[in-house]
């Protein structure tokens, strides 16, 4: 699977485009489609105390796909910076997008997902180094 994603970066770009489009859409696209009301945001699971579960899942998928796509060390460094910037900038843009609002729990969900994937892949890479 890693070789497949490494050769087909279009998957990462497609997921990236979808997340950016959904973040910048005024209101909830899912609410418009499934409930005929753009103000309703469907929940995948219940939110945790300070973390939005929907935002966590979206950035978790984006981060895992990015790490599997860009395996080389120099690419990983750029990917980490990119993921953190996208997580922060997209949430800040909710301040100016109609029907959207900036929420700290959304930002924490974005950043936590990126951090967890970063630590998991660091553990995997360190384990492979000790294995040799």
N, C-alpha and C positions, 0 to 999 in steps of 0.2 A: 504494500500500500504506500509505503514511503517513496519508493521509486516512481509509482504512478503519480503521486502528487507532485513530486519533484519535477517530473517531465510535463505535467499538465497544470501549470500555474493558473490557468484560466479558472479553475475551481476556486482558488483563493480570491481571485479578482471578482468573480461572480458573487461569492458570499459577501465580500467587502462592499460591492456595489449595492447589494440588497439591504445590508445593514444601514449604510449611509442613506439610501432612499427612504427606508422606514423611519429613520431618525429625523429626517428633514421634512417628512410629510406632515402637513398641518392636520393634527388630529390623529386618530387611529385608523390606519388602513384596514386592519383586521376587523375593527368595530364597524366600519362602513360596509365591508363585504358580508360578514356573518350576522350582524345585528341591525343593519341599516341605520346605524347611529354612530357617527364618527367620534363622538365623545366617550364611548365605552371602550375601555382597554381590557381585552380578555387576559386573564391570569393563567399561566401554565401551572404554577404551584403557588402556594401562599408565600408572601414575602417574609423574610426573616426580620429580625429587629431593626437593623440599620442597612439592610441590603435588599435591593429589588431583584427578585428571582428572574424575571424576564430579561433584564439587562445583563445579569450574571450569565444566563444561558447563551445569550447572543454573543457576548464577548468571549465566552469559553470556547464556543464553536469556531469563532474567527481566529482566536489565538492558537488553538490546536491545529487548525488547518494551515495557519501561517508557519508554525514551527515545523510541521511535516513537509511543507513546501520548500522552505528555505533552511536547509540543514547546515550549511557552512557557517563557521563562527562569525565572520564579518557580516554576513547577512542577518544572523540572529541579533546582533547588536542594533542594526538598523531597524529590524522588525520590532524589537522591544520599544525603541523610541517612537516608532510609528504608532504602535498599538496604544501606548500611553497618551500620545498627542491626540489621536482620534477619539479615545475615550473621553478625554477632557473637553476637547473642542466641540464635539457633537452635543455633549450635555450643556455646555455654555450657550450654544446656538438655540437651545430651547427657550432662552430668555427672550428671543426676538421672533420666534416662529409662532404664528397664531394657533390657538387651541393646544399649545404645548407649554409645559412649565419646567423650570429647573428644579430638580430635587436632589438633595444630597444622597438619598438612598440609591438613586439611579447611578450617580457618579461612583459611589462606593461599590456597587455591584459590578460596574464596568471594570474598575481598577482591581478589585479582588479577583475577578476571573483571570485577568492578565497576569497578576502576581502568582496565583496558584499554578497556572500552566507553566510559567517561568520556573518556579521551584520544582515542579515535577520533572520537567525536561532537564534541569540542572542535576537532579538526583540521578536520572537515567544516564546522563552523560558521564557523571562522576563514577557511577557503578561500572560502566563499560571501561573506563580508564583503569580502575582497580582490577577488573577482570583480566586484562591483558597482562 
